[in-house]
Amino acid sequence: MMTSHNALVVPTRLTQPVHLRPIELDETAFQKVASGGVGLLAGTDWLVYLDTHANRLATNPRAEVLIREAGIDLDGTIRGTALFLGRDKRDGECGAPGHLIRLAEQLFDSPLAA
């Protein structure tokens, strides 16, 4: 049985809101969110799945800012939808950590309470 966790979703389009969404943690769900290939970046207690097939022009400045503010020094530009989850003690996925959700709320001036 799959477990549902809250993911922090940062869409590429600025007209679409940053939001929390329950997601089943399986490959099919990640493919639906990223609509193609999936890349990965990891912080200390979180990870972000990224669309590796995104249009070269479809940058995601909100995800890039969130990743940088969360402590990751990026060399490149973030593209496509970003799906943030937490990492549990066994290096598995779990719901997005509260501190990352609060940071997104502050950065994007948007309440995200589940």
N, C-alpha and C positions, 0 to 999 in steps of 0.2 A: 504494500500500500504506500502510495506517495504522500509526503507530508507537504502541506501548503505553508509557505513563509511569505512575509511581506517583503517585496523588493522595492527599492527606490528606483524609479524609472525617470531618466532624463532624456526626453526626446530631442532629436536634432532640430526640428522646427521650433522656432521661438514662439510661435503662436499656440503651440501645444503645451499644456502645463506640466511641470515636474509633479510627479504624483507617486503615491504608494499603491502597489497592486499585489494581491495575493498571487503566488505563482507556484506551480508544482515543479519540484526540482528534478527535472529529467531533460534529456537532450532535446526532445521535441519542443518543450516549452522555451528553451533558450533559442532554438532556431526560429520560433514564431516571433519572439521579441526582436531578434537581430535580423530577421528576414534573410538569412543566408549564413555565411561563415561567421564564426564567433572567435574573437581574440580575448585575451585575459590580461589584466593588470591586478596586482595584489598589494594591499596595504598591510598593516600589522594585524588588524582584526576584521578586515573587509576585503572584498574583491569586486571587480567590475568586469562584466562581460561586454564586449564591444563588437559592433558590426564590422567585420573585415572586408565585406563586399560593398561598403557604402560608396556612394557617388563621390568622386574625388573633390567635388565642390561642396559637399554636404558636411561642413564642419560642425562640431558640437561645442561651442564656446562655454556653455553652462557646465557641461560635464568636465571640460578641461579645467575650468576654475575650481570646481568642487574637488577634483583629484589633486590639484596643486595645493589648495587650502587644507586638504586632509593629509598633506605631508609627502606627496610623491613628486619628485622633480622630473618633469617630462622633457624628453628631447624633441618630440614631434607634436603634431596636431591630432586631437581626438576627432574622429569622424563617426557618424551614425549614432543610432540610439545606444544609450548606456544603461545597463542594468546592474545596480549595486546590490550586493548581498553581504551578509556577515560570514565570518569563518568561525566554525566551532573549534573546540580544543583538539579534535581529531583531524583538523584541516578539511572538514566537510563544509558544505554550505548551510547557512541558516539565515534567518531574517536579517535585514539591514540593521546595523547597530544604531542605537538611539543617538549617539553623539554625531554620527554622519547625517542622520535625519535632521537633527537640530541645526547642524551647520548648513544644510541645504535650505532649511527654513529661513535662516538668517541671510544667507547670500542672495536668495531669490525672493525674499519678502513674501513668502507663501506658506500658510499653515498646512502641515502634512499629516496631522493626527489620523491614525488609522481608525 
